[in-house]
Amino acid sequence: MRSVTPLEPAGHPRPVPPASDRGAWLWTLLGLAAWVALIVAGRLLVEPLYHADFRLHVGNPPLVGRLHVDTSWALAPAILLAAAAVAWGPTLAERLPWRKLLVLAGAVAFAWAFALAASDGLHAVIKPIISRYEYLHDVPLVDGTHDFLGTFTALAPLYTFHVHAHPPLMLIVFWAMSKVGLGGGWAAAVALIGMGAMIAPAALVAVRELAGEAQARVAAPFLALAPAALWIATSPDAFYAGVAAIGIALFAVASGRGGDAWGDACAFVAGIVLGAALFLTYGVTVLGAVVVAIALYRRALRALAFAAAGVACVALGFLAAGFSWYDGLQAARELQLAGVYELRPYAQFLVASPAAFALVVGPATAVGLVRMRERGVWVLTGAALLGLLFADLSGYARGETERVWLQFAPWVLVATVAAARTIRGRQAWLAAQVTTAIVLQVAAKSPW
């Protein structure tokens, strides 16, 4: 059972020692300056590459290309939602019952992502997923290919880019949806955005477990209204990130159960979910750093063992069906290096990839990172940043990290708990976050 001391009532931020205004402003300016500098450096490095060779396929603002502002009345719902969230979000996050807050965070995250995408017209919501380069194009091949899982790796070059660059589970999900009458772009878009919206409540559960409910309540509006919403609608990477976030949240809960039967079961289910994430995308592997960090912080090695057993069950199931995760990874890597990735220089994208991700998490996150003092939150954020560093140094993802690294976004976004200590301060930083998202939506068009 979770105990709450009389000095730290649930639903209210814990008292913090007063800090000098001057010191707080210095840290704030440092965080903002670092955020802006990273983005500017990314653009200065990649823009010349794009003009030198268009085959790099990174011609999407704001890091490259020309900004083109395109607005219409269809943007009004997103602006109204953002204004309402800034006005009432931080206060509601403190006062709502916990379960209602989780539901509201998920609902707002869905509405925010949908409203931003729909500002270009309703068709823009489904346009990314019905592309001939995406999963729906290859759904008929699941029925048309003998021994689909057993031949997936060998026939990888025959699939579209985003299919052969990932394990086969996402394609199987869309195939299963089509079999029950949920085929087509709209069903797929709702599934992707819906799972992406689960990032917010899942991350809140994990923060509550490690840092307390008060910290989770502070983070709630920032998780629900992150600039990441631009790539949640509509990208399969949002689905991957949602599944991974649920798995980590379940493990965080299990890690605090002290090894009882319910905790063991929860850890095993967490492993099953995380195992599913591994067969949705190869990139989720480095997110295991967050799971290990939780286990070490809470001395929950028993829970880690049960979670590992769950992952192993999923892996063995796919192996028995004919698909080897490792062989699939090798094939995907070879195809990537033989394609556009060969044209993208390692050194430039070493900076440009984090620059794109900086836009995903927004300026409030940068400020929160330099002001963070909460150990429980740092367990999540620090481990995610370590995973990001490894992913960046590996060079596996060069560009497109706005969506490819979505799985890291919630665990870095939780640093926003330190951006401001007052309701008014949180409102100001939430306004900065939603403004970033709206400006990017109207000025920087991407295919995702």
C-alpha positions in Angstrom: 0.0 0.0 0.0 1.2 3.5 -0.7 1.6 5.6 2.4 1.3 9.4 2.4 2.6 11.3 5.3 0.7 14.2 6.9 3.4 16.6 5.7 2.9 15.6 2.1 -0.8 15.4 1.2 -1.7 13.7 -2.0 -2.5 16.0 -4.9 -0.4 18.9 -3.8 3.2 19.7 -4.7 5.6 18.9 -1.9 7.2 21.9 -0.2 10.5 22.9 -1.6 13.2 25.0 -0.1 13.1 28.6 -1.3 15.6 29.4 -4.0 16.8 32.8 -5.1 15.0 34.4 -8.0 18.4 35.2 -9.6 19.6 31.6 -9.4 16.3 30.3 -10.9 16.5 32.8 -13.8 20.0 31.9 -14.5 19.2 28.2 -14.8 16.1 29.1 -16.9 18.1 31.1 -19.3 20.8 28.4 -19.5 18.2 25.8 -20.4 16.5 27.9 -23.0 19.9 28.9 -24.5 21.0 25.3 -24.8 17.6 24.3 -26.4 17.8 27.1 -29.0 21.5 26.6 -29.7 21.0 22.9 -30.4 18.2 23.5 -32.9 20.2 26.3 -34.6 23.2 24.0 -34.8 21.2 21.2 -36.3 19.8 23.5 -39.0 23.2 25.0 -39.9 24.7 21.5 -40.3 21.9 19.9 -42.3 20.6 22.7 -44.5 23.8 22.7 -46.7 23.6 19.0 -47.0 20.1 19.1 -48.4 21.0 21.7 -51.0 24.0 19.7 -52.0 22.1 16.4 -52.5 18.3 16.2 -52.4 18.6 12.4 -52.2 19.2 12.8 -48.4 15.4 13.1 -48.2 15.4 15.5 -45.2 13.7 18.4 -47.0 11.2 19.1 -44.3 11.3 22.2 -42.1 12.3 23.5 -39.6 15.8 22.0 -39.7 15.9 22.2 -43.4 14.0 23.8 -46.2 12.0 27.0 -46.2 9.4 27.8 -43.7 5.9 28.4 -45.2 3.1 29.6 -42.9 -0.2 28.1 -43.9 -3.2 28.8 -41.6 -7.0 28.4 -41.8 -10.0 28.4 -39.5 -9.4 24.7 -39.1 -6.7 25.5 -36.6 -9.2 27.1 -34.2 -10.0 23.8 -32.3 -6.4 23.3 -31.5 -5.9 26.9 -30.4 -9.0 26.8 -28.2 -7.9 23.5 -26.6 -4.5 24.9 -26.0 -5.9 28.1 -24.4 -8.2 26.1 -22.2 -5.4 23.8 -21.1 -3.1 26.7 -20.2 -5.9 28.5 -18.3 -7.1 25.5 -16.3 -4.8 22.5 -16.9 -2.3 23.0 -14.0 -5.1 23.7 -11.5 -7.2 20.7 -12.6 -4.1 18.5 -12.5 -3.8 19.3 -8.8 -7.4 18.9 -7.8 -8.9 16.1 -9.9 -9.1 12.6 -8.3 -6.1 10.5 -9.5 -8.0 8.1 -11.8 -10.0 10.9 -13.4 -6.8 12.8 -14.0 -5.3 9.7 -15.9 -8.4 9.5 -18.1 -8.4 13.2 -18.8 -4.7 13.2 -19.6 -5.2 10.5 -22.2 -8.3 12.2 -23.6 -6.6 15.6 -23.9 -3.5 14.0 -25.5 -5.7 12.3 -28.1 -7.7 15.5 -28.8 -4.5 17.6 -29.0 -2.8 15.4 -31.5 -6.0 15.0 -33.6 -6.8 18.7 -33.6 -3.3 19.7 -34.7 -3.3 17.2 -37.6 -6.9 18.1 -38.6 -5.9 21.7 -38.9 -4.7 20.8 -42.4 -8.0 19.2 -43.2 -9.5 15.9 -42.0 -7.7 14.0 -44.7 -4.4 15.1 -43.2 -5.1 12.9 -40.2 -4.9 9.7 -42.3 -2.6 10.9 -45.1 0.6 9.7 -43.5 -0.6 6.1 -42.9 -2.2 5.6 -46.4 1.1 6.4 -48.1 2.5 3.7 -50.4 5.6 3.7 -48.2 3.6 2.7 -45.1 2.2 -0.4 -43.5 -1.3 -0.4 -44.9 0.1 -0.8 -48.4 1.6 -4.2 -47.4 -1.3 -5.6 -45.4 -2.4 -7.8 -48.3 1.0 -9.5 -48.4 0.4 -11.1 -45.0 -2.3 -13.3 -46.6 -0.4 -13.5 -49.9 2.9 -14.7 -48.5 3.4 -18.3 -47.6 4.8 -18.7 -44.1 4.7 -14.9 -43.5 6.8 -14.8 -40.3 9.2 -17.5 -41.5 10.0 -15.6 -44.7 9.7 -12.0 -43.4 13.5 -11.5 -43.2 14.3 -13.2 -46.4 11.7 -11.2 -48.3 12.4 -7.9 -46.5 13.5 -6.1 -49.7 10.0 -6.7 -51.2 8.3 -4.8 -48.4 7.9 -1.0 -48.2 10.6 0.9 -46.4 8.8 1.3 -43.0 7.8 -2.3 -43.0 11.2 -3.9 -43.7 12.9 -1.4 -41.2 10.9 -2.9 -38.3 9.9 -6.3 -37.0 6.6 -7.7 -38.3 4.2 -7.2 -35.3 2.8 -3.8 -36.4 1.9 -5.2 -39.9 0.3 -8.2 -38.1 -1.8 -5.8 -36.0 -3.1 -4.0 -39.1 -3.7 -7.3 -40.8 -5.7 -8.5 -37.8 -7.7 -5.2 -37.7 -8.6 -5.7 -41.4 -9.9 -9.2 -40.7 -12.4 -7.9 -38.1 -13.6 -5.0 -40.4 -11.3 -2.3 -39.1 -9.1 -1.9 -42.2 -8.4 1.4 -43.9 -6.9 4.7 -43.0 -9.3 5.9 -40.4 -9.3 2.8 -38.2 -5.5 2.7 -38.4 -5.2 6.4 -37.5 -7.5 6.1 -34.5 -5.5 3.1 -33.3 -2.2 4.9 -33.7 -3.2 8.1 -32.1 -5.1 6.3 -29.4 -2.1 4.2 -28.4 0.1 7.3 -28.7 -2.2 9.2 -26.3 -1.7 6.4 -23.8 1.9 7.7 -23.3 0.6 10.5 -21.0 -1.3 8.4 -18.4 1.3 5.6 -18.5 4.2 8.1 -17.8 2.1 9.6 -15.0 1.8 6.2 -13.3 5.5 5.7 -13.5 6.3 9.1 -12.1 3.8 8.6 -9.3 5.5 5.3 -8.4 9.0 6.7 -8.3 8.6 10.4 -7.3 5.2 10.7 -5.7 1.8 11.7 -6.8 2.5 15.5 -6.4 5.2 15.4 -9.0 3.1 13.3 -11.4 0.3 15.9 -11.1 2.7 18.7 -12.0 3.8 16.8 -15.1 0.3 15.9 -16.3 -0.5 18.9 -18.5 2.9 18.9 -20.1 2.6 15.2 -21.0 -0.9 15.7 -22.5 0.0 18.8 -24.5 3.5 18.2 -25.7 4.8 19.2 -29.1 5.3 15.5 -29.6 1.6 15.4 -30.6 2.6 16.6 -34.1 4.2 13.2 -34.7 1.7 11.1 -32.7 -0.8 12.0 -35.4 -0.3 10.0 -37.5 2.7 7.8 -37.1 3.2 4.1 -36.3 6.0 5.3 -34.0 3.3 6.6 -31.7 2.0 3.1 -31.4 5.4 1.8 -30.5 5.9 4.5 -27.9 2.5 3.9 -26.3 3.1 0.2 -25.9 6.6 0.8 -24.5 5.2 3.4 -22.0 2.6 1.0 -20.8 5.2 -1.7 -20.3 7.4 0.7 -18.3 4.5 1.9 -16.2 3.6 -1.7 -15.3 7.1 -2.5 -14.4 7.3 0.7 -12.2 4.2 -0.5 -10.3 5.6 -4.0 -10.0 8.9 -2.7 -8.7 7.2 -1.3 -5.6 5.3 -4.4 -4.6 8.1 -6.0 -2.7 8.0 -9.3 -4.5 4.5 -10.4 -3.6 2.5 -12.6 -6.0 0.6 -9.6 -7.5 3.9 -7.8 -8.1 5.4 -10.9 -9.8 2.4 -11.2 -12.1 2.5 -7.5 -12.9 6.3 -7.7 -13.7 5.7 -10.7 -15.9 2.9 -8.8 -17.8 5.2 -5.8 -18.1 7.7 -8.1 -19.7 5.1 -9.4 -22.2 4.2 -5.8 -23.1 7.8 -4.8 -23.4 8.5 -7.9 -25.5 5.7 -6.9 -27.8 7.3 -3.4 -28.1 10.6 -5.2 -29.2 8.7 -6.8 -32.0 7.2 -3.5 -33.1 10.4 -1.7 -33.4 14.1 -2.5 -33.0 14.8 0.9 -31.6 13.0 0.3 -28.3 15.9 -1.9 -27.2 17.8 1.0 -25.7 14.7 2.1 -23.8 15.5 -0.9 -21.6 17.9 1.5 -19.8 14.8 3.0 -18.1 13.6 -0.5 -16.9 17.0 -1.3 -15.5 17.3 2.1 -13.8 14.0 1.6 -12.1 15.0 -1.9 -10.9 18.3 -0.6 -9.5 16.8 2.4 -7.9 14.1 0.4 -6.1 16.3 -2.7 -5.7 13.7 -4.7 -7.6 15.8 -7.4 -9.2 13.1 -10.0 -8.6 10.7 -7.9 -10.6 13.4 -7.5 -13.3 13.8 -11.2 -13.5 10.0 -11.8 -14.0 9.9 -9.0 -16.6 12.8 -10.6 -18.4 10.9 -13.9 -18.4 8.0 -12.2 -20.0 10.2 -10.7 -22.8 11.7 -14.1 -23.3 8.3 -15.7 -23.8 7.4 -13.2 -26.5 10.8 -13.7 -28.2 10.5 -17.5 -28.1 7.0 -17.4 -29.5 8.1 -15.4 -32.5 11.2 -17.6 -32.9 9.0 -20.7 -32.9 6.8 -19.1 -35.6 9.9 -18.6 -37.7 11.0 -15.0 -37.1 14.4 -14.3 -35.5 14.6 -10.8 -34.0 18.3 -10.6 -34.4 18.3 -11.7 -38.1 15.5 -9.2 -38.8 17.6 -6.4 -37.2 20.6 -7.3 -39.3 18.5 -7.4 -42.5 16.9 -4.0 -41.7 20.3 -2.5 -41.0 21.8 -3.7 -44.3 18.8 -2.3 -46.2 19.1 1.0 -44.4 22.8 1.4 -45.1 22.2 0.4 -48.7 19.6 3.2 -49.1 19.3 6.8 -48.0 21.2 6.3 -44.7 24.4 5.9 -46.7 24.0 9.4 -48.0 23.5 11.0 -44.5 26.8 11.9 -42.9 27.3 10.5 -39.4 28.9 13.6 -37.9 26.3 16.1 -39.0 23.4 14.0 -37.9 25.1 13.3 -34.6 23.9 16.9 -33.8 20.9 17.2 -36.1 19.1 14.2 -34.7 19.0 15.5 -31.1 18.1 18.9 -32.5 15.0 17.5 -34.1 14.2 15.7 -30.8 14.5 19.0 -28.9 11.5 20.2 -30.9 9.5 17.1 -29.9 9.9 17.8 -26.2 9.8 21.6 -26.3 11.5 24.5 -24.4 9.9 23.7 -21.0 11.7 20.4 -21.0 15.1 22.0 -21.5 14.4 24.3 -18.6 13.2 21.4 -16.4 16.4 19.4 -17.2 18.7 22.1 -15.9 16.6 22.7 -12.8 15.7 19.1 -11.9 16.6 18.0 -8.4 14.0 15.2 -7.8 15.8 11.9 -7.7 12.8 9.8 -8.6 12.2 11.8 -11.8 15.9 11.7 -12.6 15.8 7.9 -12.6 13.4 8.0 -15.5 14.8 11.1 -17.3 18.5 10.2 -16.8 18.0 6.7 -18.1 16.1 7.9 -21.1 18.8 10.4 -21.9 21.4 7.7 -21.6 19.5 5.6 -24.1 19.2 8.6 -26.4 22.9 9.1 -26.2 23.6 5.5 -27.2 21.0 5.7 -30.0 22.6 8.9 -31.3 26.2 7.6 -31.1 25.2 4.3 -32.8 24.1 6.3 -35.9 21.3 3.8 -36.4 18.8 6.7 -36.8 20.1 9.5 -38.9 17.3 12.0 -39.3 13.5 11.5 -38.9 14.1 11.4 -35.1 11.0 13.6 -34.6 9.1 10.3 -34.8 11.7 7.6 -34.5 12.6 8.7 -31.0 9.0 9.3 -29.8 9.5 6.4 -27.4 12.0 8.5 -25.4 9.8 11.6 -25.3 7.6 10.9 -22.2 10.6 10.0 -20.0 12.4 13.2 -21.0 9.2 15.3 -20.9 8.7 14.4 -17.2 11.6 16.8 -16.4 9.0 19.6 -16.8 8.0 19.0 -13.2 11.0 21.3 -12.4 10.3 24.0 -14.9 8.2 26.0 -12.4 7.0 25.8 -8.8 3.9 27.9 -9.0 0.6 27.5 -10.9 1.3 30.7 -12.8 4.8 29.6 -13.8 3.5 26.2 -15.1 0.8 28.1 -17.1 3.6 30.2 -18.7 5.7 27.1 -19.6 2.7 25.2 -20.8 1.9 28.2 -23.1 5.4 28.0 -24.4 4.9 24.3 -25.2 1.6 24.6 -27.0 2.9 27.7 -28.9 5.9 25.7 -30.1 3.5 22.9 -31.4 1.2 25.4 -33.1 4.0 27.3 -34.8 5.5 24.1 -36.0 2.2 22.9 -37.3 1.5 25.9 -39.4 5.0 26.7 -40.5 6.8 23.3 -40.9 5.2 20.6 -43.0 6.4 17.1 -42.8 5.1 13.8 -44.2 4.3 12.4 -40.8 
